[in-house]
Amino acid sequence: MATKKLDKEHVESIQALRSKFAQNASTLGSLAIEEHVLNSQLKQIETIKEEQLQLFETLRGEESELMASLKERYGEGEINIQDGTFTPAE
């Protein structure tokens, strides 16, 4: 069977389509890499967030202990942090 030469316009159409497929594959690859990087960053953010939430709970516990200690020593009242004074409740 003899080969036939394709028309120039058909060859150009096939080449253009292949080029578009290559560009599409490249874009999909870039998006997959960007998605991977973003997912890694989200995992890091989630880890830091969990650490900060644990610290928040620890600080709340420390605050409760301090307030109980102050109440035991000074009784009920108001504390002014700016001037370091305590005003007893009436």
C-alpha positions as CSV (number, residue, x, y, z in Angstrom):
1,M,0.0,0.0,0.0
2,A,1.4,3.4,-1.0
3,T,1.6,6.2,1.5
4,K,-0.1,9.5,0.8
5,K,1.1,12.9,1.7
6,L,-1.2,14.8,4.1
7,D,-2.3,18.2,3.1
8,K,-0.3,21.0,4.8
9,E,-3.4,22.3,6.5
10,H,-4.1,18.9,8.0
11,V,-0.5,18.5,9.2
12,E,-0.7,22.0,10.8
13,S,-4.1,21.1,12.4
14,I,-2.6,17.9,14.0
15,Q,0.5,19.8,15.1
16,A,-1.6,22.6,16.7
17,L,-3.7,20.0,18.5
18,R,-0.7,18.2,19.8
19,S,0.7,21.5,21.0
20,K,-2.5,22.3,22.8
21,F,-2.4,18.8,24.4
22,A,1.2,19.4,25.6
23,Q,0.3,22.8,27.0
24,N,-2.7,21.2,28.8
25,A,-0.5,18.5,30.3
26,S,2.0,21.0,31.4
27,T,-0.7,23.1,33.1
28,L,-2.2,20.1,34.8
29,G,1.3,19.1,36.1
30,S,1.9,22.6,37.4
31,L,-1.5,22.7,39.1
32,A,-0.8,19.3,40.7
33,I,2.5,20.6,42.1
34,E,1.0,23.8,43.4
35,E,-1.8,21.7,45.0
36,H,0.8,19.5,46.7
37,V,2.7,22.6,48.0
38,L,-0.5,24.2,49.3
39,N,-1.6,21.0,51.0
40,S,1.8,20.8,52.7
41,Q,1.4,24.4,53.9
42,L,-2.1,23.7,55.2
43,K,-0.8,20.7,57.2
44,Q,1.9,23.0,58.7
45,I,-0.7,25.6,59.5
46,E,-3.0,22.9,61.1
47,T,-0.1,21.7,63.3
48,I,0.8,25.2,64.4
49,K,-2.9,25.9,65.1
50,E,-3.2,22.7,67.2
51,E,-0.1,23.7,69.2
52,Q,-1.5,27.2,69.8
53,L,-4.9,25.8,70.9
54,Q,-3.1,23.5,73.4
55,L,-1.1,26.5,74.7
56,F,-4.4,28.5,75.0
57,E,-5.9,25.7,77.2
58,T,-2.7,25.7,79.3
59,L,-2.8,29.4,79.7
60,R,-6.5,29.3,80.7
61,G,-5.6,26.7,83.4
62,E,-2.7,28.9,84.6
63,E,-5.1,31.9,84.7
64,S,-7.7,30.0,86.7
65,E,-5.0,28.9,89.2
66,L,-3.7,32.4,89.6
67,M,-7.2,33.9,90.1
68,A,-8.0,31.3,92.7
69,S,-4.7,32.1,94.5
70,L,-5.4,35.9,94.4
71,K,-9.0,35.3,95.6
72,E,-7.7,33.3,98.5
73,R,-5.1,35.9,99.4
74,Y,-7.1,39.1,98.8
75,G,-10.8,38.0,98.7
76,E,-13.4,39.2,96.3
77,G,-12.8,42.4,94.5
78,E,-11.3,44.2,91.5
79,I,-7.6,44.2,90.4
80,N,-6.1,47.2,88.6
81,I,-3.2,45.8,86.6
82,Q,-2.0,49.4,85.6
83,D,-1.3,50.6,89.1
84,G,-1.1,47.2,90.9
85,T,-4.0,47.8,93.3
86,F,-6.8,45.7,94.7
87,T,-10.2,47.1,95.6
88,P,-12.3,44.8,97.9
89,A,-15.9,44.1,96.9
90,E,-18.4,45.9,99.0
